[in-house]
Amino acid sequence: MQTSGSKKCPCLGFKLREVASVYFTMVAVFLVILVVALQGSAPRGTYFPYKVPLDPQGLLELSWNVSYPEQAVYFQILSRELKFGLLFGMSDRGEFENADLAVLWSDGHSSYFGDAWSDAKGHLHMDSQQDYQLLGAQSAAEGLYILFRRAFSTCDPKDYLIEDGTVHLIYGILEQPVRSLQAINISAIHRGLQRVQLLKPNITIPELPSDMKTMEITAPGVVIPSQETTYWCYMAELPDGFAKHHIVMYEPVITAGNEALVHHMEVFQCAAELDSIPPYNGPCDAKMKPEQLNYCRHVLAAWAMGAQAFYYPKEAGLAFGGPGSSRYLRLEIHYHNPLVFKGRRDSSGIRLYYTGSLRRYDAGIMELGLVYTPVMAVPPGETAFVLTGYCTDKCTQRALPAAGIRIFASQLHTHLAGRKVVTVLSRDGKERQVVNADGHYSPHFQEIRMLKELVAVFPGDELITACTYNTEDRTKVTVGGFGIMEEMCVNYVHYYPQTQLELCKSAVDPGYLHRYFSLVNRFNDEEVCTCPQVSVPQQFSSIPWNTFNRDVLKSLYGFAPISMHCNKSSAVRFPGEWEKQPLPRITETLREPVPHCPPAPGPHPAASVPIKLGEIKRV
């Protein structure tokens, strides 16, 4: 389904779409053919390197592979207890309305497979252009495997455009027979969503060193709380005298049976200034947790459901240990327990692979985007309010080496109102390259993502990060800050060689924001307090958010000078003048990518004859 966050394809529609009879070109696939005739071993896992459980109980498991030459994704769903069918598909943010779906259903005698879409009321319709292509099905001891294919772009206005970044997958389980597709009531079925990065980069895995060692940072003996969402923190400590090493790879360690509950995990290194931190193994928001945990913010590793092992480029490794490096590490685990299981024990975490044979470069992590400050704010009731943070040419000229740096990975971050994030590289006033973009970003799915290609950044370049927010469900202004109901706009870029530049971010000049408050005060009947002793959040809270005040604030952020934070790891700015800096002037922007429309002779049938998976060409 073409959703609110997807792009329309500029291809002409087939006239056959308008022919009602096309809706009934589905090929019936009898259950005896679908299940019995295709008995055999399970498909080889090597065909599908990416895997994620769809539902919390693990009844549905999705595996997939990406063929960039074909511009297509191959899906394999394992249904462990197939009853009368299932729904699988994609939508803008995980809704079942305006969704693009592949549906397998049974009327009790025969089963059918078809490409469908749902309207704004959630009613299902057979798509006149069948772009989910059924390739086969196979029964095994663990359940039924269903294999199908979908092109990235189909030029069908009812279809979702598969792009880089987060994809919201939706699923449903049919527990009763249905007489037709239209008879399926999606509000009455067991259903849910899962977020993944479908289009994984095709990167060659570097050879690992022979002297590599491993270290598991796992939380021992956790009893997962019987609530939907829990953030669990565990403090680990490096051995005494642990010398400098390079992390070259890391991967998740998930307790068997909890694959659907462990949503994402991160390992943070604490500030080197902390002499000691008490042991802790408990909820991150507990009132009794040690205060020092708040100073463990340097990311060493991050994993999210559906991600594979993370490899550093062969030229670089992430340094930890040795002089000037904290011995203390904080593991944070996000448990997602929507079925509120009780008494489930877990000892999950992350396994680090490291070496004492240091690579050529230390990898570094740099923060781009907006400073954590309330001067950057989003009015309530906004559908797509954009805030932009700048890493200016003046800062990169001052802080980067002449040979530049190479960005190889990126982790985007906002709080709950974030909907889109993009960082663009600009040089000489012209946008040159997208560093990372996520048009379907979710604050509930944040992982370090390898880039498809290295991004070279040289002195004098600019890195511009824009975040789009939705505050339709809020009645009060949202200001920047550390609180979960406040907002951030950050891109943690992973690069080499490491430099002293750790933070390159901006915020609107406070003096210009004060002028805004004064202007609003003059043009509104209600008085907005502009007293110096009143905080910026209080001044924002007193503003009546009419159209004029909203538009002026947007305009202010689009032209006002900025305060640049061009900071070293010590949080001290590089020498220079950083206040009231002009916004970068962009004279040429990147063109929006045009979706590729694959040649097609006409609509595909709603179901193809199942074939043995062993005959399917490996992609």
Disulfide bonds with the S-S distance in Angstrom:
Cys9-Cys155 2.39
Cys11-Cys155 2.48
Cys11-Cys597 1.89
Cys155-Cys597 1.84
Cys233-Cys284 2.08
Cys270-Cys296 1.99
Cys391-Cys504 2.02
Cys395-Cys566 2.01
Cys467-Cys489 1.98
